[in-house]
Amino acid sequence: MNVLLRRQPGQLAILVTLAGTLIHAILAFSTGLVADEAYYWSWSLHPQMGYFDHPPMTGWLLWITTHLLGTNRLAIRILPLLSGPILSYFMYQLAKNISRDRWAGFWAVILLNANILFAAGGFLMTPDTPQVLFYILTVWAFYQGMQEGSGRWVLVAGVFFGLGLLSKYTMVLLAPLLFLFLILSPDYRFWLRKPALWLSLGVSGVIFLPDIYWNSQHQWVSFLFQWHHGMQSHQDTPLATFLDYLGGQTLMLSPGIYLILIWVGATTLPGILKTRRPGPLFLWMTSYPVLLFFAYSSFKSKVEANWPVEGYLSAFVLTGIYLSERIDISRVWKRITQWSLGMGFLMILVVFAQALYPILPINPRVDGTGRLHGMESMDRKIHQEIDRLPSGKRPVAWVVDGYQNAAQLKFLEYGRTPVYHIKPQRHFRTTKITRAEADSLKGKPVLLIQNGPKGGFYKELGNRWGIPQYLSTLQIPRRWAHSQEPVYQVDLFLIPAFRNGFSQP
């Protein structure tokens, strides 16, 4: 590391970013879509102003990329591949501008790239992808406006904030934190009287109106679902879900980096509140309250590891500034930092290797990388089963149990075989079959695919859609894995003459 640190910090930041982007690109083109990616892609087939789970930005962006690049993995994953360099650039600039030290920018960039959480976000397309980009852009533009006394930059921040709201609802946490920063900052409190600040807030609200309108037309389903999902759906004791949250964050950030971030947040707060220095105060207020919010919500329900992701952005910058001030004068901090970053990069390399080839003897059912493989093999085996049928009985469409399997098979079969989701448990799923589509299949052979083995979905449907005939059960193991434990299992049924179950009494 000492040899590397002799180079210019900007050059080092570029090298780290390029190395991370290369890893992300290899993963993006060597693995299949995960279920959520395929599900979000299915949104783009029916552009709307809102969707059941999230605001519409992810679907809109995928509509653009698939129309420009075609329906393929590049189109799905081009935005997360670009997100790493964009995040690195603006975090470097933010750290450099606040601390007047390029090394602070370098440490912020290396912290960003040395953990599994952002490594996964660098190639998987989810609503987090646009949200974290608009989050850092909002933070950067807002502070730029504060520094330059520019209402224009504050208005730009409002635009980015509105776009972030259209990406993921947790973006809303940023607004009160920016106001809290202004209230606590003697240097910038006067902005609370500036029309530009309130106009900026109004602009963000106007940008968010499409999702509000969609929800108003759908019983506010998206807002209610996310509130229940994030704050009320308790599956375990509060202590258990809190410990699960801490364990997930420690694993995804790596133990050393997570502990450094928590240490910096806890030890700098008293000095920040005492001196009210704008830069550190701004970074603390736009990061650690988000992490504290999700820590609190973990006592209410299970918090997925990626939910607090935006809270780490400013924390990385603040920690980068902290490290730049201590690395050269403290041997202890140098060793802690080297060990923590080394552990982080080692964990990334292990997960990277495991995602490509199962080097660790982990049961594929519990291996988080297992479901990056297998769906394409399932698709091929389904076609092999279909090819065994007489030509007159080969299905003209597939109907699938479960919106995730339906979305993945729909992506693989796009332009070849129609794939639908019958009777979704949650309303407004975009993969579901409509009455008109069901009517167009009347009297034709259709393949029913249900989660197996021996699933009960075909019994739940009864004979309203036709009388199903069992064909086979497919068990798909992880590619190249020593264990033959399946990562996907489905039962196949043939419905020789499909009916429109919607019109049944």
Secondary structure, DSSP 8 states (H G I E B T S, - for coil): -TTGGGS-HHHHHHHHHHHHHHHHHHHHHHS---HHHHHHHHHHTS--S--SSS-SHHHHHHHHHHHHH-SSHHHHHHHHHHHHHHHHHHHHHHHHHHHS-HHHHHHHHHHHHSSHHHHHHTT--STHHHHHHHHHHHHHHHHHHHHHT-HHHHHHHHHHHHHHHTT-GGGGGHHHHHHHHHHH-TTTGGGGG-HHHHHHHHHHHHHHHHHHHHHHTTTTHHHHHHHIIIII---S-HHHHHHHHHHHHHHHH-HHHHHHHHHHHHHHHHHHHHH--HHHHHHHHTTHHHHHHHHHHTTTS---TTTTTTHHHHHHHHHHHHHHHHTTT-HHHHHHHHHHHHHHHHHHHHHHHHHHS--S---TTT-TTGGGSSHHHHHHHHHHHHHTS-GGGS-SEEEESSHHHHHHHHHHTTTTS-EEE-S-SSTT-TTB--HHHHHHTTTS-EEEEEESSS-SHHHHHTTTT---EEEEEEEEE-TT-SS--EEEEEEEEEESS---GGG--
